[in-house]
Amino acid sequence: MNKATTKLRSSVIKATLAGVIATSMSTALQAEDNVRWKVQSVFGTHLPALGDPIAQVAKQLKQASDGSVQFKVYEPGKIVPPFAISEAVKNKQIPAGLYLLGYDQGKIPASGLFSNVPFGMEPWEYASWWYEGEGQKLAQDLYAKHNIHPVLCGVIGPETAGWFREEMKSIDDFKGLKIRFAGLGGQVLQKAGASVTSMPSGEIFPALEKGAIDATEFSMPAIDQLLGFDKVAKNNYFPGWHQTFTANHLIVNKEIWDNLDSSKQAMIDMACTAGTLRALTRGESLQGAIVNGFKEKGVTARTLNDKLLTDLKGLTNQVMQEQSAKDADFKRVYESQQAFMLEYKSWKKLAYLPRNFE
């Protein structure tokens, strides 16, 4: 073998080795850049529209990213207690979770306004305020103080006003009533004289069945039926004055979020935006059939009378004023929502059919 051939072969070997090393380094860096998150949900993924959207988001992210972004979704309580998810995300015990921000109300008073508001927005109205108004920035600013980045990842329509053993005819009927109720609506019922408790979904039916509570609310009829409330409490009241929308958020540890490249942040944002729409459409698609089946199950759908609703609205105004006086963030967020609702009202009133002619 002459010297020229030896030199050429040596050059080829060196180039090949350099290519292999470069490819290996690129593959290693790419693997290191992959997202592999444990994501615990506050709601079971068997609950339609409320819990299953995060499973769909995880599936879509894996497909759209060709596997570079993957969520392993855990059911409530599998890693941390359901109400402890935000603290676990804050401290990097888990990188992310699907969460109802209102469960932080005890330590972050304004958080409840991002989950559900008595006599508040319609679900699409809340989404408009979040994406097109001040909602997203206000939530991010609020939770940045707690090392958390929130992403809207689900919104559904109004809950029922609750499941009761007895008829509810006046505000006085709440006095002494033991009821499972969440968020700001729970504070309103406390003012009405009710004994209010909050508990995760899995604990509600046993408490209702054993008489530890007299009544409960949780979500929409299709979800409540899965939890068995209709077996014990036969009066299901409407409208859901206390929770005109329910919004869930993917909460991510802020340091972890900030260290993602912009393409992965955008991918997660897009998947959650799609998840928000699909939660709304799925939730709306299921309720009619459930309500139509009430009679067969011995359930009566009842409507809160106007006087009772007016009294509840009066107590709601008191709660909102008191919370606004105590907490500047609460005041800022609530005033932003009220301003958006006032502006939207003129369009809403004119544009949508009242349906009272059918």
N, C-alpha and C positions, 0 to 999 in steps of 0.2 A: 504494500500500500504506500503510495508516494506521499510526500509531505502535504501537498495541496489537498488530497483526498482526506487525510487525517484531520487537517484544519477545518475542512468543510463539515465533516462528521461531528467534530467537537462543537462547532457553532450551532449545528442543528440540535444536538443534545442539550446544549445550554438554553437555546430558545424554547425547546419543548419543556424543559424543567421550569423555566421562568413562567411559561404559560400555565403549567400545572399549579405552580405556587400561587400565581395571581388568581386563578380560578378558585383554588381552595380558600384563599383569603377572602375573595368576594363572597363565596358560599357561606363562610363562617360569619362574615359581617352581616350578610342577609339574614342568616338564622338568628343572629343576635338582635337584629332589628325587628323580628317578627313579634306580633302581639299574641301572648298566651295568657289570658286573664281568667281568674276565677271570679265569677259574677254571681253573687247570691241575690235571689229575688225575695222581696218582702211578701209576695203573693205566690201561691202555688201555681205552677204552669198549667194545671188542669182547669183553672178558672178562665173561662172564655172572655177575651177582650181586656180583662184586668191582669191576668197572669201569663197568658200564652204569648203575647206579643214579643217578650224578650227572647223566647225560644226561636221565634221566627226571625228576629233581628240577628241572632247568633248564626242561624243557618244562612241567611242572605250575606252576611259579612264574610263567612268562610268561602262561599261561592264567588262573590264579587272580587275578593282579594286573592283568589287562587290559593287560599290557605294561609296567607300571611297574617291575617287577623282572625283570631279564633277566641270565642268566649266559651268557657265551660260553665254552664248555668247550674247553680245549686238551688235546691228547694229551700223554703223558709226553715231556719233553725239548723241547717246542716253544718254550717261553720260557726255562725254567731246567732244569738237570739234575733228575731225579726226586727225588734225596735232598736237594736244596737248596730244596725248596718252602717249608719253614717259615721259613728264613732270608729268602727273597724276600718272604714275607708279612709277616714282622716289620719289614722295611725298606721296605715299601710298593712294592716292585718290581712285585708283583701284589697286588690287594686280598684274594684268597682262593685256596684250593686244596683239593682233596680229598686227604687225606694219611693215611698210617699213622704214628701218633704214635711208634711204636717205632723208627722210623728216626732219631729224635732221641736215642736212648739214650746215645750217646757224650757228649753235652753235657747231657742232662737224664735222669739214670738212671731216674727214676720213670716216664718216658713210656712205656716198654715195657709197663707194667702196664695201660695203657689200650688196647693193641692186641691182645695175646695173652699168655697166661700158661701156662707148663708145668703140667699137672695142675690147670688152673684151672677157671673157670666154664663152664657150658653157655651157648650164645649168648643164649637168652632170660633166663638167670640174670644174665648181664652187663648186659643191657638193663634188667632190674629194678633192679640195683644202681645203674646210671647214673641212671635216672629217679626211682626211689622211695627209693634209699639215698643214700649220700654221693658217688657217683661223679662226677656232673656238677659239683658244687661243688669237689671236690678237683681235678678237671681244670682248671676255670676258674681256681682260685687258683694252680695250678702254672704255667699258661701266661700268666697275667696278668703275671708277672715277665718274660716275653719278648715282651710287646706283642702277644699273640695270644689270640683268643677261639675256643675249640673247640666245635663242635656235632656231636653224634653223628649220622652220616648214612649208616650202613650197618653191618650185622652179619651174619656168615654162620657156618655150622656148622664143625665141626672139619676141619682139613686132613688129608691122609694123613700117615703118619709118614715118608714119603719114597719115592723111586724109587732102587732099588739094582740094580747088575749081579749081585751075589752075594747069597746068603742071609745074614741077620743072626740069629745064634743066641745070642750072648752079648754082654755089654758089651765084651769084649775085641775083638770084631770091628770096633769103632769106632777102635781104635788105628791111627794112621797114615792113616785114611781121609780123602781129600780130598772135602769135601762142602760144597755151598751150603746154608747154614742161616741163619735170621734170628733176631734178638732174644735173649731170655733162653734159649730152647732151644739156641741156638748156644753160649752160655756153658756150658751143661750138657754138650754134646758135646765141648767143649774139655777139660773136666775128665775126660771119658772117653778122651781122647787123640786125638781127631779133629783134622784140620787144617780149620778152618772159615773160609769166606769168605762174604761177602754181596754180591749183585749184583742189578741190576734185572732184571725178567722177560725183557726182550728179549735179554739177554746169556747167559741160562742154557743154552739148548739148544746153541749153538755150543761153549760150554765143556764141556758133557757129551759132545757128539759127538766133540770133538777129544781128550778124555781129560784136559783141564785139571782137571776134577773127576771123582770116581768115582761120586758120587751127589748127589741134590738133593731138596729139598722146595720147594714154592711155595704150593700151595693145594689146592682140592678136585679130584677126578678130572676133572670136566668142563672145568675151566680148565687143568689140567696137560696134558690130552690135546690141547687147542688149541695148547699150546706145544711139543708133540711129544716129551715125555719118554718116552712108551711105545714110541717107535721105537728107543730106545737102551738104556734100563734096563727090564728085563722083570719085576722084582719090586717090586710096589707094596705097601708095608707099612701096616698099620693097628693100633691106633687112633692118631689124631694127638695123642699125649701132650703135645707141645710147644706146640700151638696148638688148644686146645679150642673157641675162638671166634676170629674175626678181626673187629675193629672198625675202621671207617674214620670219619674225622671231617672235616667241613668246617672248615677253619681260616681265620679272618678276622682281618685286621689290627685290633687292639683299638680303636685310635682311630677307624677307619672304622666299626666295629661300634657303638661308643658314640655316634657322631654320627647313626646311623639313627634315624628315629622308631620308636616302640614297635610300631606296626602292621606295619612292614616286618620288624622283628626277629621278631615273632610269626609272620609269614608264612613266613619262612625256617626258623624252628624247626619249624613244622608240616610244611613240605615235607620236611625232613630226617627228621622222625619217621616220616612215611609212607614215605620212602625206606628207612629202616632195616627196617621190616616187609617191604617188597617185596624187599629184598635177601635177607632170610632165606627168604622163601617161594620165590623164584626159585632160590636155591641148593639148597634141599632138593628141589625138584621135578626137578632134572636128573640127580642122581648115580646113581640106581638103574639107569637105562638104560645109562649109561657103564660101570658095574661089570659089568652083565650082558653087555656086549660085550667084556670083557677076553679071554676064551678065544679068540675069533676073531682077536684081535690078538697072540696069543701071550704075553699078560701074565698073571702069576699074582698074585692077591690073597693076601697073607700076613698073619698076625697075630703081633705081637710076643709072645713067651712071657711068662708071669707073672714069671719070675725076672728077665728083662731089664727089664721094666717096673718091678719093685721096685728094681732097681739104678739106673735112671734117676730114679726118685722120690727115692732117697737123695741122688743128686748134685744134684737140683733143690733139695732142702731146704738143702744146703750153699750153693748159689748165692744163694738167697733170704736166708739168714742173713748172708752176707757183704755183699750189697748193702744190706741193712737197717742193718748196722753202719756202713756208709760214708756213707749218705745219709738224712737225716731225712725227706725227702719220700717216698722209696721206702718207708721203714718205715711211715709213716703210711698210705699208700695200700694197701700189701700187708696190713697188719693190718685195715684196713677191709674189704677183699675177703674175707679169711679169716673174719672175724666174720660177714659176710653169708652166706657159704657154710655155715658151721656152723649158723646158725639155719635156713637154707633146707633143710638136709639132712634134718631130721626130717620135713618135709612131702614132699620129693622121694622119700624112701625108702618112705613109706606110700602116696602118691597114685598113682604111676605103675606100670603093669603091667610086670613083669620081662620078659615075652615069651618066657621060656625054656620054656614049655609048648607052643609052636607047632611 
